[in-house]
């Protein structure tokens, strides 16, 4: 599935099953919440924290997909074509960082 197809699929789902988009500020708050849920799983899986019983129902792929879902909702609501935005962002990073990491003694 392409990013464009994902944007269309989310829009179709919202307009049929989901009734309507939450407003942009609500979706921004939801996105923040979802990132926090991902952070919890990451800190317990790769960091020093241990899992609680309530963490067992969460999975890394599902939390990442939740973030992608809400990000796509925000893009759709604000008229952002994520394919174009991602391509431009990759070009920016390539131009800006083409030698930066190769010369980083920390890496």
Steps between C-alpha positions, in 0.01 A plus 500: 500500500629845415473800732247651260290184513517505880379861507207408275416188702497694829283771345255241367484328841446830683220602264318165516575322827638783709230756410740799498850609596562621853613862485868570443578588862333184625698295251820674608427402860425143389828491306688609813323231701591233244865609498496466879367145468781418256752653740368281781547183294846611383618584851381165632633297206835673442550707815526429868130508589313175555160413357185539707199274448318788329784528244453146371204597281713749302726399212774692324359456146149597611621814678701604193194440281288713736747786458499462123117496498468827692780664299317407180178644645679828573652506151161441341337771710766759424541420130851356528601246238729279707666347194612841375590617850710190563679528166585866566615412851729226368651745250556754777669243723714370214628846410547610859652181637685342206835521682391583852473147637800365311725750677343460845761343731222389735375259237 
